[in-house]
Amino acid sequence: MDATAKRLLAWYDRQARALPWRSPPGTPPPEPYRVWLSEVMLQQTTVAAVGPYFARFLERWPTVSDLAAADDADVMAAWAGLGYYARARNLLACARAVAARGGTFPSSEGELRELPGLGAYTAAAVAAIAFGERAAVVDANVERVAARLFAIAEPLPGARAAIRARVLGLTPAERPGDFAQAMMDLGATVCTVRNPRCAICPLAEGCQGRIAGAEHFPVKAPKKARPLRQGRAFWIERDGAVWLVRRPGRGMLGGMRALPDDGWSARADGHGDPPLAGSWTSAGTVRHGFTHFDLEMQLLLYSGGDWARLGGEDGEWWRRDDLDQAGLPTLFAKAARLALA
Ligand code: SF4
């Protein structure tokens, strides 16, 4: 085993973070379902935020087959607040494919990659952590550690292939899962984005980035400003209940309960009309950042009485006092708070 990997594993044996989806260093690996579920949840989301969601999912759907049998709407509602809702849809697609093969995850990175909705990162993580396969597990923390260790001068995202090759080169055949988690932990607790703690780092000896100045790595291509999109959402209230709709299954926030809106997610301009004719007043705007754009959404309150025109399978009256149980995605939960204030 390479000396760097050896030092890192020795550090991990002492310093591993105790996380609910993990097994302690050197003990039998956790079930693939736990690894997979946690890794999907952790993409773009912090460990602290994921903890309670992970616990609730496991309690409600203890196995991948239980999750596969769940109603889409229940899973989407349970996911509400974690963001990046395509992950929840992919989660279900993958759970159902695993259930169809008897509820057992395949054990190699290549076969895992063939499951629907399971990306390259997650396949590597499950293969390494749950099945002990030597695979390059590269999340944002690992990317930063590797870019610094090897002082990779090529900017991201172009440098990803080189970083992956370096990580695979470092990954030992023995304990590859612990190695992957050790790299993640080092990035999260020592080789942090700001103020990396090189003085206590087990990899300081031989770290090229430390000598050149750790804060220079990873090198990033200049960011393009995200465009700002405008939209409107509509608050219709009647006898202590609010009109909610189910968003179309495909597209942004697909399948989630939401306030009716003017179609900002499908069209950047030329938005649709309010669902009812009549008198609307502005309650203010909420702002929300999506991956490719920021949204400024105005909330309009209805003050007419033309409710009979609302109906159909895609909408329902939801008790105003129970709105926190509607599973609204963050954007619409912000809008609801604005209306209720
Ligand atoms: Fe990161 Fe510093 Fe450790 Fe290098 S020595 S891996 S820059 S914390």
Residues whose N, C-alpha, C, O or C-beta is under 5 A from the ligand:
A	BS01	SF4	V145 R148 V190 C191 P196 R197 C198 C201 L203 A204 C207 G209 R210 A214
